[in-house]
Amino acid sequence: MAFELPPLPYSTNALAGGGMCQETLELHHGKHHQAYVTALNGFVEKDPALQGKSLDEIVLATAKTPGPVFNNAGQHWNHILFWQNLSATGGGIPGKLAAKIDSDLGGVDKFKEAFKAAATTQFGSGWAWLVLGKDGKLAVTKTPNGSNPLATGEGKVLLSLDVWEHSYYLDFRNRRPDYVQNFLDKLANYEYAEAALAAS
């Protein structure tokens, strides 16, 4: 069964008030993410070893020797999560997640500083993540290109941010730090992160 582009959980203009315009979402979701899905389906169709595998299984099977299959599978996996991590009413950190951030990361301000540092120091394309590590503690990490914490074994993702240029150039031009800060303060779906934490 072919992989499919998931629908956005909101309209393409829903995040405009929070700093992500309709054109960005239309291009990012409808063109970039769709391209990863299309390419991945093409690889699966040609390789019997990939057929019948879940997305997680393909990411894990190809993580040790990254190439086109891993890149497209990873980007599909990353974006499925990313769309859930955005909200028109984002930015407010609910109590249980805030308490965990205080305990593990030294407070909300320190968490935001660490997340912004990870996102802005990722050279070139990549991602920043808030994960629940295997030790049960929260951690901030980053990965290049299409990699992710599933592939690296760094833990369960609670929050992700795409720092490829196509995710912010229309809204913020080359000002990645402003894009990251805007995400943390206005668009980050911390309710989703708290639910993911509770489910762990």
C-alpha positions as CSV (number, residue, x, y, z in Angstrom):
1,M,0.0,0.0,0.0
2,A,1.4,3.4,-1.0
3,F,2.3,6.0,1.5
4,E,0.1,9.1,1.3
5,L,0.4,12.8,2.1
6,P,-1.6,13.4,5.3
7,P,-4.0,16.3,5.3
8,L,-3.1,19.3,7.4
9,P,-4.9,19.4,10.7
10,Y,-5.9,23.0,10.0
11,S,-6.5,25.2,6.9
12,T,-3.6,26.5,4.9
13,N,-4.3,30.1,6.2
14,A,-4.8,29.1,9.8
15,L,-1.2,29.9,10.9
16,A,-0.9,33.3,9.1
17,G,-1.7,35.2,12.3
18,G,1.1,33.4,14.0
19,G,3.7,34.1,11.4
20,M,3.4,31.3,8.8
21,C,1.7,32.5,5.7
22,Q,-0.7,30.5,3.5
23,E,1.8,30.3,0.6
24,T,4.4,28.8,2.9
25,L,2.1,26.1,4.0
26,E,0.8,25.4,0.5
27,L,4.4,25.1,-0.8
28,H,5.8,23.2,2.1
29,H,3.0,20.7,2.6
30,G,1.6,20.5,-0.9
31,K,4.9,20.5,-2.9
32,H,7.9,19.7,-0.6
33,H,6.2,17.0,1.6
34,Q,4.4,15.6,-1.4
35,A,7.6,15.3,-3.3
36,Y,9.1,13.2,-0.4
37,V,6.1,10.9,-0.4
38,T,6.1,10.5,-4.2
39,A,9.8,9.7,-4.2
40,L,9.5,7.2,-1.4
41,N,6.7,5.4,-3.1
42,G,8.9,5.1,-6.2
43,F,11.7,3.5,-4.3
44,V,9.3,1.1,-2.5
45,E,7.8,0.1,-5.8
46,K,11.2,-0.9,-7.2
47,D,12.5,-2.7,-4.1
48,P,10.7,-5.8,-2.9
49,A,12.7,-5.6,0.4
50,L,10.9,-2.4,1.3
51,Q,7.4,-3.5,0.3
52,G,5.0,-4.2,3.2
53,K,7.2,-2.3,5.6
54,S,5.9,0.5,7.8
55,L,7.4,4.0,7.6
56,D,9.2,3.5,10.9
57,E,10.6,0.2,9.7
58,I,11.9,1.8,6.5
59,V,13.6,4.6,8.4
60,L,15.2,2.2,10.8
61,A,16.3,-0.3,8.1
62,T,18.0,2.4,6.1
63,A,19.4,4.7,8.9
64,K,22.8,3.1,9.0
65,T,23.5,3.7,5.3
66,P,21.7,6.9,4.6
67,G,20.8,7.5,1.0
68,P,17.8,8.5,-1.1
69,V,15.4,6.0,0.5
70,F,16.4,7.1,4.0
71,N,16.3,10.8,3.1
72,N,12.8,10.6,1.7
73,A,11.4,8.2,4.3
74,G,13.0,10.4,7.1
75,Q,11.5,13.6,5.6
76,H,8.1,12.0,5.3
77,W,8.3,10.8,9.0
78,N,9.6,14.2,10.1
79,H,6.9,16.2,8.4
80,I,4.0,14.0,9.6
81,L,5.0,15.1,13.1
82,F,5.8,18.7,12.2
83,W,2.3,19.5,11.0
84,Q,1.0,18.2,14.4
85,N,3.5,20.4,16.2
86,L,2.1,23.6,14.8
87,S,-1.0,25.4,16.2
88,A,-2.8,28.7,15.6
89,T,-3.2,28.9,19.3
90,G,0.3,27.6,20.2
91,G,3.0,29.1,22.4
92,G,1.5,28.3,25.8
93,I,3.2,25.5,27.8
94,P,0.7,23.5,29.8
95,G,1.4,22.6,33.5
96,K,2.6,19.0,33.4
97,L,5.0,19.7,30.5
98,A,6.2,22.9,32.1
99,A,6.9,21.0,35.3
100,K,8.9,18.4,33.4
101,I,10.8,21.2,31.6
102,D,11.6,22.8,34.9
103,S,12.8,19.5,36.4
104,D,14.9,18.3,33.5
105,L,16.0,21.4,31.6
106,G,16.2,24.1,34.3
107,G,13.0,26.0,33.3
108,V,11.1,27.3,30.3
109,D,13.6,30.0,29.5
110,K,16.5,27.6,29.5
111,F,14.6,25.2,27.4
112,K,13.8,27.9,24.8
113,E,17.5,29.0,24.8
114,A,18.7,25.4,24.2
115,F,16.1,24.7,21.5
116,K,16.9,28.0,19.7
117,A,20.6,27.2,19.9
118,A,20.1,23.7,18.4
119,A,17.9,25.1,15.6
120,T,20.1,28.0,14.7
121,T,23.4,26.1,14.9
122,Q,22.3,23.2,12.7
123,F,24.4,24.0,9.7
124,G,22.5,23.9,6.5
125,S,19.3,21.9,6.4
126,G,17.9,19.9,9.4
127,W,15.7,19.7,12.4
128,A,15.5,20.6,16.1
129,W,13.8,18.4,18.6
130,L,12.5,18.1,22.1
131,V,12.7,14.4,23.0
132,L,12.0,12.2,26.0
133,G,15.2,10.2,26.3
134,K,15.6,6.6,27.2
135,D,16.6,7.8,30.7
136,G,13.2,9.4,31.2
137,K,14.5,12.9,31.0
138,L,13.8,15.6,28.4
139,A,16.6,16.6,26.1
140,V,17.0,19.1,23.2
141,T,18.8,17.8,20.1
142,K,19.2,18.4,16.4
143,T,19.7,16.3,13.3
144,P,20.9,17.1,9.8
145,N,18.9,16.8,6.6
146,G,16.2,14.1,6.9
147,S,17.5,12.3,10.0
148,N,15.5,12.2,13.2
149,P,15.6,10.8,16.8
150,L,13.9,7.5,15.6
151,A,17.0,6.9,13.4
152,T,19.5,8.0,16.0
153,G,17.8,6.3,18.9
154,E,17.8,9.5,21.0
155,G,14.3,9.1,22.3
156,K,10.6,9.8,21.7
157,V,9.9,13.1,19.9
158,L,7.6,15.5,21.7
159,L,8.3,18.6,19.6
160,S,10.0,19.2,16.2
161,L,11.0,22.2,14.1
162,D,12.0,22.1,10.5
163,V,14.9,24.4,9.8
164,W,15.2,23.8,6.1
165,E,15.1,27.2,4.4
166,H,11.9,26.4,2.6
167,S,10.1,26.2,5.9
168,Y,10.7,29.9,6.7
169,Y,12.1,31.8,3.8
170,L,8.9,33.4,2.6
171,D,8.0,34.6,6.1
172,F,11.4,35.4,7.6
173,R,13.8,35.5,4.6
174,N,17.3,34.5,6.0
175,R,16.4,35.2,9.7
176,R,16.3,31.7,11.0
177,P,16.6,32.9,14.7
178,D,13.5,35.0,14.3
179,Y,11.6,32.0,12.8
180,V,12.7,29.8,15.7
181,Q,11.7,32.3,18.3
182,N,8.4,32.8,16.6
183,F,7.7,29.1,16.6
184,L,8.6,28.8,20.3
185,D,6.4,31.7,21.3
186,K,3.5,31.6,18.9
187,L,3.2,28.4,16.9
188,A,4.6,25.5,19.0
189,N,1.8,23.0,19.9
190,Y,2.9,22.3,23.4
191,E,-0.4,20.6,24.1
192,Y,0.6,17.9,21.6
193,A,4.0,17.6,23.2
194,E,2.4,17.2,26.7
195,A,0.0,14.5,25.3
196,A,3.0,12.7,23.7
197,L,4.8,12.9,27.1
198,A,1.8,11.5,28.9
199,A,1.5,8.7,26.4
200,S,5.1,7.7,27.1
